[in-house]
Amino acid sequence: MSAFRKIPKWLIAAVAVVVLGGGLFWANQQGALDRIKPKSAPDIEQFTLGNGMQVVVIPNTRVPAVSHMIWIKAGAADDPQGKSGLAHYLEHLMFKGTKNVPDGEYSKRIEALGGQYNAFTSADFTGYYVNIAREHLPMVMELEADRMQGLLPPLQVFEKERDVIVEERKSRTDSQPSALLAEQMGSTLYQHHPYRIPIIGWMHEMKTLSAEDAKAFYDRYYHAANMILVVAGDITRKELEPLANRFYGGMKKREVAPRNWTQEPPHRAAKRVVMVHPQVRQLRWQRAYLAPSLVSGQTRRALPLEVLVQWLGGGQTSQLYRELVVDKKLATSASASYTSLTRGPSELTIYVTPAPNVSVKEIEAAVDALLARVTSTLMSKADLKRTQTLLKADAIYAQDGLQQVAYYIGYLRALDLGLEHYTNWTKDVDAVTAQQVRAAAHAVFRLKQSVTGILKPKAGTSIAATVNDSAPVEQPYVH
C-alpha cells in the first residue's frame, strides 16, 4: 500500500527502465533499436455494466495468469478540507474486513493461492490489484465485490490503522530530507490547486481522521459508476463479461459525485525553498516548473514535453548530464522528470547534485544557460530521432508484462482518456517535431511559474529554513 504524487513518463515500462537505465545503452544498442518494430497492440475491449461500472479486458495468453485491477476515480485531491490523508487512510482500511470476510482473511486467501496484491493512492485516483492464476479469478472478484460494497472493519481497527499511516508518514516523509523538500516544493508550486497538499496528508490533520470520515468518503466515491475494472491476461471478453456481471453487476447504481477541485490561478513570481537538514551530507538542487498535461492546460504540449524531457534529462546521454556532469564537471548527477498523465496541472522537474565546492549560483547559471538554448534553438534531426526511438522502446518492452499494461490502460481510463493514447503511442511520438518541442519548452520554462528547491547539509539536530544567495524563502519547513 503506497501513496504517490506522480509517475514516470511511462510507468508501465518497468522493464524498460532497467533496460534503458544506463547511458551506454544507446551507444551499444542503436542499431538494435533502429530495427525494433512495434508489436501489435493487444485486442483490448471495453464494455459497461448496467450499473455504470466500466470494464476493460486486455487478452494476453503468454501465461495462464491475470492481473485484476479496480480503479476508484477519487484520490487525495478529493480529500475534504482539513481531512488530508483521508483517501490513503481508506485505502488501508479496505483490507480490514467486511461482514463476510473478517479482518486478515482477505490476505490469507489471496496468499494461499499464490497471488500477489496491493493498493496505491495518488492525487487523482485509488487503485487495488491482484495478480493470480487464471482459475482463481472468480474468487478474487468475489472478494473484491464484497469489500467494494460492504466494508465493515471492527471499530478498534480505525484507530489502529490511523496510527499505521501516521507511522508511515514519519518513516517515509518526516525522516527523509528529500521527501520533506519535495513536499515543501509542492505546497509552494501549487498556489490553490489541491495538488499542493501531500497525498499522505499533513500530520496534524491525519491524527484527527475518524471512522465517520472514512465511511463518508467510502459512501461518496466507492460505487460502481465511479469504478473501472481492468483485467489483463489469459482471458477474453466472452469469458470476463459474465463474471463481471455476476460479481459486480449487482452493485447499486449511484450518481457520480462532482470533483469540485479549486483551480490554479496565474503565477506571477518565481518561488524558492531552501532547507537545511542535519541528515544531509551533499547539497542538492532542483527546480519544478508548472506544466500542462494530457488533460489540463495546453494539452497539445504534453507529448512534445515527453520528448523534451527524455532529450533534456533522460539518462547519461541527455543534455543536462553531458553538459553539467561530463563537460563542465559541475555536478555528479543531473536529470529531469515529467508526466503527462495527471488530471490537473503537471510539473517538469530538473534535479542536480553539485560536485564538491560548486556553488548553487554556478549550478543555476549553467542550468539557465542550457534552458535558454533549448527554448531558442531546434533539436537536431539526429537528436530528435534518437529521443523518439528511446521513448518508443519504453512502450515496446512494456508490452511484455500483464500488470504494466493493465496499469497504464487503467490510468488512462481513470483520467477519462481514450485507449488511442496507448494504441497510437509510437505513431504519435514519431509525429512530434523539433518545432513543437521548442514551443513546449518556451511555454514551460518560465521562472514565474517555477519553484527552486535547495537542500543543504548542516551540523546539528534540528531542521531549519535559511536564505541562500540572497534569495527569498517562501513556505519553509519548520520542524
C-alpha angles and dihedrals in degrees: 000000000000146000123221137167104208143001135224119270089271109019091177090063096083090138092046092054089061094042095045098035099102125074089226091064094087095043092051100035107034093112092047092051092049088059095049113112118197113256116239112268116253117262094263116189131188134198138161127229121229091258093056101261110146116223129196123185122195111189117213118162099184093106132013093249140098138209110219116196133178118195122198113204092225130082143155093306086066094057109124116251109278092017101086114166093032097121090051092045091055091048088061093046091053088078094051104086150279134219089271100036115043123217109289096017096097092061093045093053095048094045093046088062094048094255129147122218141174144141139224139199126209131172089263106040149349123240138195125192141182125188111200146143112288096245091061096055095101091055091050092049091050091053093047095047089051096054094038090063106018108042108161115157119178111267093246089059093066093063093041093051091047087058088051094057091044089056090046090057091048093052101038102034116011094048094043115077093197091052091049091051092049090050092051092046091051093050088050100043094053109057100184111352116105089243085082089075117079115248092229087054136234110295097235091053096043090058091060098051112123143190088257091055092051093047092050092052090046093051092047100048111014103085136108099262090055094049136086122201116204121183120181126181142045097001140091133214089253089059098038101045097068090045092051091050092046097052105024104023092081094059112114118263113234137170115269110247114236117250100228099188119173112244128236114253123217115289116233106172140041114246133209135199121190120185130185115199130177093222093058116100100169129047113246129195130191140161129201123201123197107245140178123254135203088274107030134052122346093000093181087070095059101086094041086053090055088055092044094053093047089052095041102043112357104121139311095318092056125113094247095050096045094047102039101031108026106029106028099025090220096130143029093214137013130175145144137220138196138158126201091197106093130111092221130030118320132211136230112212132193119202126197132174106199120224117247114291093012113128129223088243091060093048093049092048091052094046093046091049091051093048091049089057092046091054095046104040135050126246112253117253089247093052092047093050093046092049093047090050092053092050092049091049089058090059095043096053092044092061089074094073132072102212096040093058093041089051095052095045090048090049091054094048092045087058091047090246121145126247090248087083085068103034095044097041099112093042092049092049090052090052094059111108131208088243090057092049092052092047091051091050091050091051095049107033097078118129093216089066095047143084121208118209127199124187113196134187119239134169114242141067105268136074114239140175119231141176119249129191091357091291121144117251117224124194098349121192115253118189 
